[in-house]
Amino acid sequence: MPPLISVLTPVFDPDPAHLAACLRSVERQSTANWEHVLVNDGSTRPEIALILDERAAADPRVKVVHRSEQGGIVAASSDALAAATGTFVALVDHDDVVEPHALGAMAAVLTGGLAGGLAQVAYSDHDFIRADGRYVDPCFKPDFSPERLRNQNYITHFLMAERQLVVDVGGFREGFDGAQDHDLVLRLTEQAERVAHVSQVLYHWRKAPTSVSASSDNKPWAFDAGVRAVAAQCERLGIDATVERSEYDGCYRVNRRVTSTPLVSVIIPTRGSSGRVWGATRSYVVDAVESLATRSDYQELEFVVVFDDATPEPVLHALRRIAGDRLRLVPFHDDFNFSAKINAGATAATGELFLVLNDDTELIDPASVGVMVAHLELDDVGMVGARLLFSDGTLQHGGHVYHHDIMHACLGWAGNAPGPWPMRPLAVERECSGVTAAAALVRRSVFEAVGGFTTELPLNYNDVDFSLKVSAGGHRIIWTPHASWYHFESRTRVSVLRPQEYAFINERWHYEINNDPYYNPNLQPDRHDWLERPMRSGAPAVETRPNLVRRVLSKVQARR
């Protein structure tokens, strides 16, 4: 017999029709081994108690607990957990609806019925129910992304977990009403050996008039509770940070303090080119170095400039003037090979951290380097990427997306945009499968462990290959919107997309560039903007063969 699943539902004054729909959706589950534990939290509508009691009388699997007075969602959820007897618990709100196969699909990943083995916590994709009954705004989520979860409760619904684990981590805690699920899932994922994601829309979250899903103005205190939940996790994990609400409800800013100041070697390959930007001529590498040397709040920097023979002497003289004894000039005599130049710079560098930087960049946010350094104070983070903007202020880089193509997330969006609703991927720090080497901070030990950049990729995809090597080594890669540069994009050479380089990356990383764990298989292939498929499906996308000509402008290139 499959394990018993306890569905926990706190109830307080829902629309009776919505409550009835919730009850029916649990009743119609394809698996029969469930119990529905409902806690009536002092509802003032007399018909609510009648509906619950009638349902319990009709089905012994339905348990109803009546509280004499309202205690709030934490108190009611705690009562439901105490009355549960299942191996697993699933959280369903009193006016929401679950798909008929929802419990079975979630239990399958927890029991190892699907690939990946046993898990202790599972979550699914969800969407919303409008007032007219239509399902809208699907949330197609990434696989488990702990940094994103700190910044945004992207999991929300639908959550199922081992009941004993929920009890062991302390259940629902007082003081977190409105964000009790965020607080709980943070603690669960800290302890779970494996967190599974079911990439199917199994849960429909109703946009009830009083729900936060309809308007954040309904429960502004819920987001304050979310700040406390995230701050509590930072304290548990030893992350020295303050937490605050961002301008986007449901998204948080974790302000990490830099507790040490390791030397950062800024590795910049160049040929000393100049060009026109914003109506003026600039020497790219000179301005890139000067922007860091004069604007960055983090000044434990050395500048390792790997220069071609063609680099004009006045450019080198200007670099010496700006950087002084922090400058290391590394001559490079071979044909252009971005990977080889970065490796040469790494050999000459003395820093504990490497900031790989294009010469056609300019620092925007003075806090950028410090923000990135702070992330690398966690041992499991191997690399950090930044928000990069074109000269017109639109977005060039929001992290890599590998979804049947190799792309920059949300390429061309407004530079200050949060990204597509409802996931808002550009508003939060989050894990990515890769980031561009136009501005990326990597730990020296990680760089050396993965063998540096692959010289068989002199122009394109070298940062994709490097990112995937870092991930394969067991390291997280973080993209942060709180570190930012302008990237003037291939002003220093002519971009050439070589089919042999794509063939190399496709052979080495074929599965990875078609199955990005931080994207979602329900999204359209060859897209970078979280656009859903015309026909929703829980099945992975059918692989498409790349068209190299069509993708020249959208490919992640070295662009040096």
C-alpha positions in Angstrom: 0.0 0.0 0.0 1.3 3.5 -0.8 2.2 5.7 2.2 -0.6 7.8 3.8 -0.6 11.5 2.8 -2.0 14.0 5.2 -3.4 17.1 3.5 -3.3 20.0 5.9 -5.8 22.8 5.4 -6.4 25.7 7.9 -9.8 27.2 7.4 -11.1 30.7 8.2 -14.2 32.2 6.6 -13.6 31.2 2.9 -16.3 31.6 0.3 -18.3 28.4 0.8 -18.2 27.7 -2.9 -14.4 27.9 -2.9 -14.1 25.7 0.2 -16.4 23.1 -1.5 -14.1 23.2 -4.6 -11.1 22.6 -2.4 -12.7 19.7 -0.7 -13.8 18.2 -4.0 -10.3 18.4 -5.5 -8.9 16.4 -2.6 -11.7 13.9 -2.7 -11.1 13.3 -6.4 -7.4 12.3 -6.1 -6.3 9.4 -8.2 -4.6 7.9 -5.1 -6.9 6.9 -2.3 -4.5 6.7 0.6 -4.9 10.2 2.0 -6.5 12.0 4.9 -7.7 15.5 4.8 -7.1 17.4 8.1 -9.1 20.6 8.2 -8.8 23.0 11.2 -11.7 25.5 11.4 -9.9 28.5 13.0 -13.0 30.1 14.6 -14.8 30.9 11.3 -17.6 33.5 11.8 -19.7 32.1 8.9 -21.9 29.3 10.5 -22.1 27.5 7.1 -18.4 26.8 7.2 -18.6 24.5 10.2 -21.6 22.7 8.6 -19.8 22.1 5.3 -16.8 20.7 7.1 -18.9 18.4 9.4 -21.0 17.1 6.5 -17.8 16.3 4.6 -16.3 14.5 7.6 -19.5 12.5 8.1 -19.5 11.4 4.5 -15.8 10.3 4.4 -13.8 8.9 7.3 -10.6 10.1 5.7 -11.7 13.7 6.5 -10.7 15.0 9.9 -12.1 18.2 11.2 -10.8 20.2 14.2 -12.9 23.1 15.4 -11.0 25.8 17.3 -13.1 27.8 19.7 -11.5 31.1 18.7 -9.3 32.3 15.9 -5.6 31.8 16.5 -4.2 32.7 13.1 -2.8 30.5 10.3 0.2 29.4 12.3 -1.9 28.1 15.2 -4.4 26.4 12.9 -1.6 24.8 10.8 0.0 23.6 14.0 -3.2 22.0 15.1 -3.5 20.3 11.7 0.0 19.0 11.9 -0.6 17.6 15.4 -3.7 15.7 14.1 -2.0 14.3 11.0 -0.9 10.7 11.0 0.5 10.3 7.4 4.0 9.6 6.3 3.8 12.8 4.3 2.1 16.1 4.7 0.8 18.3 1.9 -0.2 22.0 2.3 -3.4 23.1 0.6 -5.1 26.4 1.4 -8.9 26.5 2.1 -9.9 28.0 -1.3 -7.4 26.5 -3.6 -7.6 23.5 -5.9 -5.3 20.6 -6.7 -5.1 18.5 -9.8 -6.5 14.9 -9.5 -3.1 13.4 -9.8 -1.3 15.9 -7.6 -0.9 13.8 -4.4 0.3 10.8 -6.4 2.8 12.7 -8.5 4.3 14.3 -5.5 4.4 11.1 -3.5 6.1 9.4 -6.4 9.2 11.6 -6.2 9.3 11.4 -2.4 9.3 7.6 -2.4 11.7 7.3 -5.3 9.1 6.3 -7.8 10.6 8.7 -10.3 14.2 9.1 -11.4 16.5 10.7 -8.9 15.9 8.6 -5.8 14.3 9.3 -2.5 13.5 12.9 -1.5 12.3 14.4 1.7 10.7 17.6 0.3 8.9 18.1 -3.0 7.2 21.0 -4.7 5.4 21.5 -8.0 4.6 24.3 -10.4 1.4 26.2 -9.8 -0.8 28.8 -11.5 -3.7 31.1 -10.4 -7.5 31.0 -10.5 -9.1 34.3 -11.6 -12.4 35.4 -10.3 -14.0 34.2 -13.6 -12.6 30.7 -12.9 -9.9 30.8 -15.6 -6.4 29.4 -14.8 -3.7 32.1 -15.5 -0.1 33.1 -14.9 1.6 29.8 -14.5 4.7 29.8 -12.3 7.2 27.5 -14.0 9.8 27.1 -11.4 13.5 26.0 -11.4 14.7 22.9 -9.7 15.8 23.6 -6.1 17.5 26.9 -5.9 18.5 27.8 -2.4 19.8 31.3 -3.1 16.6 32.2 -4.9 14.6 30.8 -2.1 16.3 33.2 0.3 15.4 36.1 -2.0 11.9 34.9 -2.9 9.6 32.2 -1.9 9.4 30.8 -5.4 8.2 27.4 -4.0 5.0 28.5 -2.2 2.5 26.0 -3.6 2.4 23.0 -3.9 4.6 21.6 -1.0 4.8 18.1 0.3 7.3 16.8 2.8 8.0 13.9 5.2 5.8 14.6 8.3 8.5 13.6 10.7 10.9 16.0 9.1 8.3 18.8 9.4 8.0 18.0 13.1 11.7 17.7 13.6 12.5 21.2 12.2 9.9 22.7 14.5 6.7 22.8 12.4 4.9 26.1 12.0 6.5 28.8 14.2 4.8 31.6 16.0 5.7 35.1 14.8 5.7 34.2 11.1 2.0 34.4 10.2 1.7 35.2 6.5 5.2 33.8 5.7 4.9 30.6 7.8 5.3 28.5 4.6 8.4 30.4 3.6 9.9 30.0 7.1 9.0 26.3 7.1 10.4 25.5 3.6 13.7 27.3 4.4 14.1 25.1 7.5 13.0 22.0 5.6 15.5 22.5 2.8 18.3 23.1 5.2 17.8 19.6 6.6 16.6 17.6 3.6 19.1 15.4 1.8 17.2 15.9 -1.4 14.6 18.4 -2.6 12.6 17.4 -5.6 10.7 19.5 -8.1 7.8 18.2 -10.1 7.6 20.3 -13.2 3.8 20.1 -13.6 1.1 22.6 -12.7 -0.5 20.6 -9.9 -1.9 23.4 -7.8 -4.3 26.3 -8.6 -3.9 29.3 -6.3 -7.2 31.3 -6.1 -7.0 35.0 -6.4 -9.6 35.6 -3.7 -10.4 39.2 -2.9 -8.6 38.9 0.5 -5.7 36.9 -0.7 -2.1 38.2 -1.2 -2.3 36.5 -4.6 -4.9 39.1 -5.6 -3.1 42.1 -4.0 -0.1 42.6 -1.8 -2.1 45.3 0.0 -4.3 42.6 1.6 -1.5 41.3 3.8 1.4 43.8 3.9 2.5 42.3 7.2 3.2 39.0 5.4 6.2 40.4 3.7 7.6 41.8 7.0 7.2 38.2 8.3 9.1 37.1 5.2 12.0 39.4 6.1 12.1 37.8 9.6 12.1 34.3 8.1 15.0 35.0 5.7 17.0 36.8 8.5 16.5 33.8 10.7 17.9 31.5 8.1 20.9 33.8 7.6 21.5 33.6 11.3 21.2 29.8 11.3 23.6 29.4 8.4 26.1 31.9 9.7 25.5 34.4 6.8 26.4 37.8 8.1 23.7 39.9 6.5 20.8 42.2 7.0 17.5 41.5 5.2 15.0 44.0 3.8 12.0 44.1 1.5 12.8 45.0 -2.1 10.6 47.3 -4.2 8.9 44.1 -5.5 6.6 42.4 -3.0 7.6 38.9 -2.2 11.3 39.6 -3.2 13.9 40.4 -0.5 17.4 41.9 -0.5 20.0 40.0 1.5 22.7 42.5 2.2 25.8 40.4 2.9 28.6 41.9 4.8 32.1 41.2 3.5 33.8 39.7 6.6 37.3 39.4 4.9 39.0 41.3 2.1 40.9 38.8 -0.1 42.9 40.2 -2.9 40.9 40.2 -6.2 42.9 39.8 -9.4 41.1 41.6 -12.2 42.1 39.7 -15.3 41.4 41.7 -18.5 42.5 40.5 -22.0 42.9 43.4 -24.4 44.5 44.6 -27.6 44.1 48.3 -26.5 41.3 49.2 -28.9 39.4 52.4 -28.9 35.9 53.3 -30.1 33.0 55.6 -29.8 30.5 55.3 -26.9 27.9 57.9 -25.9 29.3 60.4 -28.5 32.9 60.2 -27.2 36.0 58.2 -28.1 37.3 56.0 -25.3 40.2 53.6 -24.8 38.2 50.6 -23.6 40.7 48.9 -21.3 41.9 52.2 -19.8 38.3 53.2 -19.0 37.5 49.7 -17.7 40.4 49.8 -15.2 39.8 53.4 -14.3 36.1 52.8 -13.4 37.2 50.1 -11.0 40.2 51.9 -9.6 38.3 55.1 -8.9 34.7 54.0 -8.2 34.7 50.6 -6.6 34.0 50.4 -2.8 36.2 47.3 -2.8 39.8 48.3 -3.4 41.8 45.1 -2.6 42.4 44.8 -6.3 45.3 44.1 -8.6 44.9 44.6 -12.4 46.3 41.8 -14.6 46.1 43.1 -18.2 46.9 40.5 -20.8 47.8 42.5 -23.9 48.5 41.7 -27.5 51.6 42.9 -29.4 49.4 45.4 -31.3 48.4 47.2 -28.1 49.5 50.9 -28.4 52.2 52.0 -26.0 50.1 55.1 -24.9 47.4 52.6 -23.6 50.0 50.8 -21.5 51.3 54.1 -20.2 47.8 55.2 -19.2 47.3 51.9 -17.4 50.5 52.3 -15.4 49.4 55.8 -14.4 46.0 54.7 -13.2 46.8 51.4 -11.5 50.4 52.1 -10.4 52.0 49.2 -8.5 48.7 47.3 -8.6 49.2 46.7 -12.3 50.6 43.5 -13.8 51.2 43.6 -17.6 51.2 40.2 -19.3 52.3 40.2 -22.9 50.5 37.7 -25.3 52.2 37.0 -28.6 49.9 34.4 -30.2 46.8 34.6 -32.3 43.7 35.8 -30.4 42.4 33.1 -28.0 40.3 34.5 -25.2 40.7 31.3 -23.2 44.4 31.2 -23.5 44.6 34.9 -22.5 42.6 34.4 -19.4 44.7 31.4 -18.4 47.9 33.4 -18.9 46.4 36.1 -16.7 45.5 33.6 -14.0 49.1 32.3 -14.0 50.4 35.8 -13.4 47.8 36.7 -10.8 48.4 36.6 -7.1 44.9 37.1 -5.8 42.7 34.5 -4.0 39.8 35.5 -6.3 39.8 36.2 -10.0 37.5 38.8 -11.6 37.4 37.9 -15.2 36.5 41.1 -17.1 36.1 42.2 -20.7 38.0 45.3 -21.6 34.9 46.9 -23.1 33.2 47.3 -19.7 32.5 50.1 -17.2 31.6 49.7 -13.6 28.1 51.0 -12.7 27.5 50.2 -9.0 30.4 50.9 -6.7 29.3 48.0 -4.4 29.5 45.4 -7.2 32.8 43.8 -6.4 32.0 43.6 -2.6 28.6 42.1 -3.3 30.3 39.3 -5.4 33.1 38.7 -2.9 30.6 38.3 -0.1 28.9 35.4 -2.0 32.2 33.6 -2.3 32.5 33.5 1.4 30.2 30.4 1.3 32.3 27.4 0.3 29.8 25.9 -2.0 29.6 29.0 -4.3 32.2 28.8 -7.0 31.4 31.7 -9.3 29.3 34.9 -9.3 28.0 36.8 -12.3 26.7 40.3 -12.7 24.0 42.3 -14.4 25.4 43.7 -17.6 23.8 46.5 -19.6 24.3 47.6 -23.2 25.3 51.3 -23.7 21.6 52.1 -24.2 20.7 50.8 -20.8 19.0 47.6 -21.9 19.9 44.2 -20.5 22.8 42.3 -22.0 23.2 39.6 -19.3 20.9 38.3 -16.7 22.6 34.9 -16.3 22.8 32.1 -18.9 19.8 30.0 -20.0 20.5 26.6 -21.5 17.2 25.6 -23.0 17.7 23.9 -26.3 19.9 26.9 -27.1 22.6 28.9 -25.3 21.2 32.3 -24.3 21.4 35.3 -22.0 18.4 35.5 -19.8 16.0 38.3 -20.8 18.3 39.7 -23.4 17.2 43.2 -24.4 14.8 43.9 -21.6 14.9 47.2 -19.8 18.0 47.3 -17.6 16.1 47.9 -14.4 13.2 45.5 -15.1 12.4 42.7 -12.6 11.8 40.2 -15.4 8.6 38.5 -16.5 5.7 38.1 -14.1 5.2 36.1 -12.0 8.7 34.7 -11.5 10.6 38.1 -11.6 14.0 36.4 -12.3 15.9 39.7 -12.7 14.8 41.0 -9.3 16.5 38.4 -7.2 19.9 36.7 -6.6 19.6 33.2 -7.9 21.5 30.1 -9.1 22.2 29.8 -12.8 23.8 27.1 -14.8 26.3 29.6 -16.1 27.2 33.3 -16.4 29.2 35.3 -18.9 32.9 35.8 -18.5 32.5 39.4 -19.4 32.2 40.1 -15.7 32.5 37.0 -13.4 34.2 36.5 -10.1 35.6 33.0 -9.4 37.6 31.5 -6.6 41.2 30.8 -7.6 41.0 27.3 -6.2 37.9 26.5 -8.3 39.6 28.0 -11.4 42.6 25.7 -11.0 40.5 22.6 -10.0 38.5 22.8 -13.3 41.6 23.4 -15.4 40.9 27.0 -16.3 39.4 28.0 -19.6 39.4 25.5 -22.5 41.7 26.7 -25.2 39.9 24.7 -27.9 37.3 27.4 -27.6 39.2 30.6 -28.5 36.2 32.8 -29.4 32.8 31.4 -28.4 31.2 29.3 -25.7 34.4 29.3 -23.5 32.4 30.8 -20.6 29.6 28.3 -21.1 32.2 25.5 -21.0 33.8 27.0 -17.9 30.5 27.5 -16.1 29.5 23.9 -16.7 32.8 22.7 -15.5 32.4 24.7 -12.3 28.9 23.3 -11.8 30.1 19.7 -12.5 32.6 20.2 -9.8 29.8 20.6 -7.3 29.8 24.4 -7.0 26.8 26.8 -7.2 27.0 29.7 -9.6 25.1 32.8 -8.5 23.8 35.7 -10.6 23.2 38.9 -8.8 21.3 42.0 -9.9 23.2 44.0 -7.3 26.5 44.0 -9.2 26.4 45.8 -12.5 28.6 47.0 -15.4 28.1 48.4 -18.8 29.2 46.1 -21.5 29.9 47.7 -24.8 29.7 44.3 -26.5 32.3 43.2 -29.0 33.6 46.6 -29.8 37.1 45.3 -29.7 36.8 42.6 -32.3 34.5 41.2 -35.0 32.3 38.5 -33.6 32.5 35.3 -35.6 30.4 32.3 -34.7 32.4 29.1 -35.6 30.4 26.0 -36.2 33.2 23.8 -34.9 33.0 25.6 -31.5 29.3 24.8 -31.3 30.1 21.2 -32.3 32.7 21.1 -29.5 30.3 22.4 -26.8 27.4 20.3 -28.0 29.4 17.1 -27.9 30.9 17.9 -24.4 27.7 19.2 -22.8 24.8 18.0 -24.9 22.6 17.1 -22.0 23.3 20.2 -20.0 22.6 22.7 -22.8 19.3 21.1 -23.4 18.2 20.6 -19.8 18.8 23.6 -17.6 17.8 22.8 -14.0 17.3 26.5 -13.3 14.8 27.0 -16.1 11.8 24.8 -16.7 10.9 22.2 -19.3 7.4 23.7 -19.7 8.8 26.8 -21.2 9.3 27.3 -24.9 12.6 26.0 -26.3 15.0 28.5 -27.8 13.5 31.2 -25.5 15.2 33.1 -22.7 12.3 35.0 -21.2 10.2 32.4 -19.3 7.5 32.3 -22.0 5.3 29.3 -21.6 4.6 26.8 -24.3 1.4 27.4 -26.3 0.2 24.0 -25.1 1.1 23.4 -21.5 2.7 20.0 -20.7 4.5 18.4 -17.8 6.7 16.6 -20.3 10.2 17.8 -21.2 10.5 19.7 -24.4 11.4 18.0 -27.7 15.0 18.8 -28.6 15.4 21.1 -31.6 18.5 21.2 -33.7 20.3 24.6 -33.6 20.3 26.9 -36.6 23.7 28.6 -36.3 22.9 31.4 -38.7 19.6 32.3 -36.9 21.3 32.4 -33.6 24.4 34.5 -34.3 23.0 37.5 -32.5 21.5 35.7 -29.5 24.4 33.3 -28.8 26.5 33.6 -25.7 29.8 34.5 -27.3 33.1 35.5 -25.8 32.6 39.0 -27.4 36.1 40.1 -26.6 
